[in-house]
Amino acid sequence: MKKIGITFLAACLGGAVAIGTYKLVENKYTNGLTFEEKQKVYFTNNPSAPISSSTGDLDFTQAAAAVTPAVVHIKTTYNATAKEGGGQDPFQDMFEDFFGNRRRSQGPMKGSGSGVIISDDGYIVTNNHVVDNADIIDVILPDKRSLKGKIIGRDANTDLALIKIEGKGFPIVKLGNSDNVRVGEWVLAVGYPFALNTTVTAGIVSAKGRSIGILNQSNRPSPDGSPQLNTAIESFIQTDAAINRGNSGGALVNTRGELIGINAAIASQTGNYEGYGFAIPINLAKKILDDFREFGTVKRGYIGVSFQDLDAERAKALGVDQINGLYVQDIVPGGGAQAAGIQQGDILTKVNGTTITSSSDLQEMVGRLRPGDKVQLAYLRDGKERNTTVVLKGEESVKTAGNSRSAEVVKKNLGASFAPLNETLKKKYKINSGLIVTQVRPGGFFDQIELPEGTIIVSINGKAITKVEDIESAISSGKNNMATINAITPDGYQMRYQFQVR
């Protein structure tokens, strides 16, 4: 009997050790998973009844019931002296016009937004503008519990942020696949508009891949006054589901209760709902959020080009026949595109076999990748389609684009971007040199004299211009700090401009 007792005790002890070891290994394994992989484990261990879309009779009750427990109210507090002078910058004011998430007072400023729990251990996705510069973040759960939130990572280029609350066993919203979203399908917006308790609104997907310019930083001046490169990614899902102040950071879900977007902006003259709302696609957010948790910041890969969307008017000005695709106006020295043979004046038409119709198409697909990843690009040059593989570079490669002496001179004095002439325009105007103006930036010399895009700069101070680097030396050769530009307008008129070099 004694032997049996000892054997039984040893068996129990061995079982406990085995369970403890298993749990240790399991926790270590789980911590290394992406949010999407963690969710698969969660839903495998916590199966729920499938949710039918029920769009035939417009019954959204199942989807709403599945999502609302995991959409939270985020309240933020900002010290009045958090910024020098105690005020906010004009760019933040613009965000307030779109989102209306902050309220000024004589004391600390208060903010209100929404968030979505995506991991049962307390990770919450929201908008960057909801928590940016917040001194205190309070997360109010639907069951009225209030917990302190900690910022894990945030990114102004995508307007995404990841925060964390302490605890376990939180309800979560299932991550969907935004690539499968179709225009016309029903969606629900869930959040805390006007600081009301959980609110659900319904509408349809009105469009995909929308760019509305709210994140575009290219016209924001840097500390030295020169324009900054635009590294923002805008490829919003547009919906007519009612989104209002306080909805920022909330959930856009399909009728199966799957998270397909993070509500981020509205198009409105009043700051309130007027028919159009915009959400960040969840497939882009997945990569950004995993970066936040792993690195605390975004590891974003860059092709190494600046480009413009094409339409009939711009194509005519640039002397190209293609109206779809992206016109390459600048190449980053040492970037991935330069190494792959991409040149100014090329037209990007496909990325990884998918046709590009706008800048948002390229930005979203590349935004899901990291430095070192490869992308297949198709492009047109002299009317012929070519293919190449680009190895994405890190953020440091993009910063060099605005740091060269030539680029600084051009930005400061002319305020424009240029690309080489194609053979069609050279033959048309019977010239052998010249650069075409692909973009005119606000506040620069070209903007002041209303010089249009599509103008050809033939020479400066009598020196022929064939590449951007020629501009600096040509401008520097002028007498008495004056520069003379010979140009051909898009209408074919020859013009001469003079200006003082600053």
N, C-alpha and C positions, 0 to 999 in steps of 0.2 A: 504493500500500500504506500509505503514511504517512497519507493522507487517511482511509482506512478505519479505521486505528488511532485517529485523533483522533475520528472520528465515533462509534466504538464506546465510547471513553472518555467522551465527552459524553453518550451515551445512558445509560451506567451511572450517571454522576453525577446526571443528571436523574431517573433512576429512584429513586436513593437519597434525593434531596431530596423527591420525591413521597411515598415511603413514610414518611419522617420526618415530613413535614407531616400525612399521613393519621393516623399514630399519635398525634401531638400533638392533633389535632382529636378523634380517637376517645377519648383519655383524658379530655379536657375534657368531652366529651358524656357519657361513662359516669359521671363523678363527679357529674353533676347528676341522675342517675336515682334513683328510689326503689329500695328493696331488692327489691321485686317485679319492677320493670322490669329491674334489674341481673341478676336470676335468669333472666329470659326470654332476655336476651342470652347469659348463661352457658350455658344448656341448648341454645340454638340452635347455639352454637359447639362444644358438647360433648354431642352427642346420645348417649342411652343407650337400651338396649333397654327397651320398656315393661314395667312390672311388673304382672302380673295379681294380682287380689286373692286368688285361691285359697282363698276362705273355704269353698268346698264341702267340702274335705277338711282344713280348718284347717291349711294349710301357709303359715306366715308367713316362710319362710326368705328369700324374695326381698326383702321389705320390710325385714327385719332387716339383711340384708347391705347394702342401700342406705343405711341410716340410721346404723348404728353407727360408721362411720369419722368422722362429723361431730359426734358427741356427746362432749363433753369433760368431764374432771374438774376442778373448780375448788377449789383449796385457798386458804384465807384465813388471815391472821395479824393479830391485834389486840393492840396494846400494852396492858399491864395498866393503864396510866395514861391510856388514850385518853379516858376520861370522868372527870369530876370525881369524886373519891372512889374511882376505880378499879373501879366496879361497873357493873351494867347496870340499866336502868329496868324497872319491872314490865311495861310493854308489850312490851319485848324478851323478857322471860321467857315471856309468853304465846305469842310466835312460836316460842320454843324448844319449848314444849309441843306445838305443832302440827308443827313442822318438824324440830326436833332437830338443827340444823346446826352448833351451836357447842359446844365442850367447854372447861370451865373448868380451869385449872391454876394453880400458883403463879407460873409465868412468863407469857409472852404467851399469849393465848387462840388456839385454832386452830378453824377452821371447814372444812366440807366440803360441796360441792354439785355441781351439774351445769350444763352449758351446751350450747347448740346453735349450731354455726357456720352462718350464713345468707348469708355473702358470702365469695367465695374470697380476698378481700384481708384476712380476719381479723376480721370483725365477729361477735360472739357474743352471743346473747340468753340471759339468765338471770333469776333473781328478784332483786328489790331486797334482800330480806332475806338473800340469800346473800353479797352484797358490801358491804352497808351498813356504813359506818365502818371498813372493812378498811384496814389500813396496807400490806399486801402481798397481791397477788393472783397466784397461780401457776396457770397453765392447763396441765394435763397432757393431751396428745393421746393418742389410742388407740395410736399408735406409740411411746409413752413419752417423746416429746420434751416438755420443760418450757419454757414461755415466760411472760414477765411480761405480765399483763393490765393495761390502763388503762381506768378508767371513763369512758365517753363521756357517759352520762346515766343517771339512775335516778329512779324515781317510786314513792313509797310508796302513792299512791292506787290504783295498778294492780298493785303489787308486781312491776314490770318494771325491768330494767336492761339497758343495752347496754355491753359492754366490747370492747376491741380488742387484738389481738395483732399484732405486726409480722411481715410475710411475705406471700407470694403463693402461689396455687395450692392453697389448702386445700380439702378436700372439703366439700361443703355439703349440707344437707337441703332438699329442695324445699318451698316454702311451699304449703300447701293452701288450702282454702276452708272455714272452720268453719261458715259459714251452711248448707252442704250436709250437715253431719254429722247423722246420724239416730240417734235412740235405738234401741238394739239392735244397732248395727253393731259389728263387731270393731275393736279398736284395740290398739296396742302402746305400752307405756311403756318408754322407754330412758333409762338414767342410771347413777349410781354410788352405789347404796344402801349404807350402812354402809362407804363408801370402797372397796367391791369394784370390780374392773374392770368394764368395760361389761356391764350386765345388762339383759336384755330380758324383760318380762313381758307377758302378754296378758289381755284382758278385753273387755267390751263398754261402750258408752256407756250409762250408767244413766239420765241425765237431762241437760237443758241449762238454762241460765239460772239456776243455783243461786246463792243468796246465803247465806253461812254466818256472816257477821258478823266474820270475822277481820280485815278491813281497815277496818271501821266505826270511825271516830274520833269519832263524835258524843258519846260518853260519856267521852272523854279530856279531862281538865281542861286549860285553857289556863293560862299563867303566872299570870293573875289569879284563877284558880279557876272561871271561868265555862265552860260547855260550848262546844265548838267545833262549827262546821257540819260535817256529814258530806259530804265530797266524794269519797269512795272509790267505785270502780266494781267491783262484784262480779256477774259473770254467768258463773260457772264451768261448764265441762263436767265432769259427774260420771262417774266410771268405776270399775269394780271390778277393773281391772288393778292388780296389787300395786305400791303406791308407798310407799316407806319413807324413813327418815332418809338424807339425801344425794341423794335423787331430785329435790329442789327445783331448778328451773331446767332440768330435763331435757325430753326430747321426748315428746309424745303424738302418734303418727302413725297414719294409717289403713293399711289393708292394701295400698295402692298406694305406701306409703313417703312420703306427703306429711305435712308438719307441720301438725297441726290445733290444737295447744294446747301451752302451756308448763306442765309440772307444777308445782303451787304449794303444795298443802296436803293433809292427810289428816284425816279425822274419826276420832279415836281416843281411848280412855281411857288408853292406855298409852304413846302416842307412836310406836307402831309400827302397821303395817298391820292394819286390822280390817275391811276390806271396802269402804271408800269413799275415793276419791281425787278431787282437784279440779284442773282445768287451766284456765289463762287462754286464751280463744279466740284463735286466731291472727289473725283479722280485726281484732280490737281491737288486738292487739300490733303489727300492721303499721304502723298510723298512729302509735302511740307511738314505735316504733323509728325511723321516718323523722324524727319530731320530734327525737329525741335526736341523730341524726346531723347534722341541719340546724341546730338551735338549741341543743343541749345540754340542753334541758329540754322539758317537754310544753306545747304550745300548745292548751289545752283550752277549748272553748266551753261556755257555761252558758246554760240556758234562763232561770234566775232565779226558781226556785220551790223550796220545800221541800214534801215530800209524804209521804203514807202509803199503804201497800197497803191494799186493802179486802178484807174477808171478811164473812160473814154477821153476826158479832157486832159488828164495828166499824161496819158499815153501819147496823145497828139503833141503835147508840149515837149515831151522827151524824144519824140521821133521814133516810137516803137509801135508795133502792130498789136502787141499783147495787151489785153485789158484785165486779165486775171493774173494773179501772182504778186510777188513782191519785188520791187525795183531796188537793187543794191546800190546805195548811194555812198557808203564808206566802208572800208575794210580796216579792222583793228590790226595794227602791226603785231606780228607774232601770234595772232589768234588762230583758232582752228580752221576758219574759212580760208585764210591766206595760205596755210599749209596745204589745204585741199585743192588749191587752184582757183577758188572763187575770185572774181574781179569786180571792180566797180562797173556798173552798167549791166551786169548779168541780171536775169530775172528768175527768181526762185519759183518753181512751179509745184514741186512735190516734196514732202518730207516722209521718209519711210513708206513710200508708195502711195501716200494719201495726198490728194490734190489740195493745194493751198489757194484759197480764194480771198483771204484777208490776213492781216498781221496776227489776229487773235488765234487763227489756226496754228500758225507756227509757234507762237509764244506759249500756248497751253501745252502742246506736245513736247516741246523742249523743256518747259518748266517742270515736267515730271521726271527729268533725268538729272544726273549728277556729273561733276567733272570726271573725265575719263571715259564716259559712255560715248557710244558712236551713233551717228544718225546718217541715213542715206538721203542725200539731196539730189533732186533733179533740177536743172536750170537751163535757161535759154541763153545762147550767145550767138549773135549774128544769125538768128533765126533757126539755129540747130539746137536740139535738146541734148544735153550731156548729163552724166551722172557722176557723183563723187561721194566719198565717205568722209565725214567730218568728225574728228575727235574733239569733244567739248572741253573747253578750258574753264578754269575757275574765275572767280570774280576779279582777281588781280589782273587778269589779262584785259578786262574791259576798261579798267581804270586808266590804262595807258593810252586809250583812245583820245582822251581829252588832255593829256599831259605833254604832248609834243609841242615844240616851239611853233611849228607851222600851224597846228590846229588852234593854238592860243591866239596867234595873230589874226587868223581868219575869223574866229568867233568874236574877238574883241572889236575888230575894225569893220568887218563886213556883215557878220551875223547871218551866215549862210552855209549850206552844204552843197557839195559839187560831185559830179560824176563825169567820166570821160565821154566824149562824143562818139556816137556810132557812125558807121560808114555812110548810112543814109543821109544824116544831117551834114556830114562833111561834103558829100557830093552835091547836096541841095544848095549849100551856100558857098561852095567852091573854096573851102578853107582846109588847111592841114593841121590846125591846132585849135585848141579851145576846150573849155570845160562848161558843162551845162549846169545851171542852178537847179538843184533838186528840192531845196527847202529854204525858205526865208524865215528867220527867227524874229520874234517880236523884239523891238527896241534897237535892232542893229541898223547899220547904215542902209542896207538894201531895203529894209522895212520903211525907213524914214523917207526914202525917195520913191517908194512904192514900185520898186523893181520886181517884176513878177517871176514866179517859178517858170522854168523853161527858157529863161534868157541864157544866151551863150556868151561867156566871157572869152574873147579872142585874145586880148593882150592887156597887160598892165604896165604902164610907163614904157610902152613900146616893146616890151619883151613878150614873146609868145608864151602862152600858158597851155601846157599839156597835162600837168598833174598838180595836185593840191600843193605839193612841196614848192612848186614854182611861184606860188602866190607870195610867200614870205619874202623871197629874194627880190621879186619884182617890186613889191611894195617898198622894201627897204632901199631900193635904188633911186627912189624919187628925191627931188630937190625940195628944200624948204618944208620937209614933212608933208609934201603933197603927193597924191597918187592920181593918175589918170587911167580910167578903164575904158577900153573899146569893146563894145558889146553888140550883139544882134538880138533883138527882141523876139518873142515867140511869133510875132506877125511878120518878121523878116526885115524890120527897119534897123539900120545901123545907128547906134547911139554912142555918145561919149559922156562919161561921168567923171567928175573930179571931187575929191574929198581929202580932208586933212587926216593924217595918220596920228592917232592918239597914243 
